């Protein structure tokens, strides 16, 4: 995992997000274009920070804001880290839902998706589409379904993160709109 992992979105997501998220939000909340630009950049800047491959944690304040060490646990291949540390901003949500794992001092677990290897750009772009095909039940004796289910889990996590980003943008847009109308 490194800072480029934050740019792992499929190119179609980048094309479709403005159509289905940004434009409807701007119309619904009557958000000025400058505010939309700022609110669109802040979450991406934060993602680059949390995905940075640096040994940086917030020590005893790990529960206040996500650090690169906290989010690295989410992408860890260690069994005790599977389905943990989902949030991108405030770990209190992981604490409330019982999915928080505080990063240990100096901990740097290996990251990735177990059983998935991408060697080319074409494989990276086609991987989400292959995941849909693999969502059917495995045939008897099909030992590769473990890899397929891993891909499906990775895709569902991606959908979860995208939904989180969308809800964050909507809340921030609503707050920005309330601030500009009250001033």
Secondary structure as UniProt FT lines:
FT   HELIX           3..7
FT   HELIX           11..17
FT   HELIX           18..22
FT   HELIX           23..29
FT   HELIX           33..50
FT   HELIX           59..61
FT   TURN            62..64
FT   HELIX           68..74
FT   HELIX           79..81
FT   TURN            82..83
FT   HELIX           92..97
FT   TURN            105..106
FT   TURN            114..115
FT   HELIX           121..133
FT   TURN            134..135
FT   TURN            140..141
FT   TURN            143..144
FT   HELIX           145..182
//
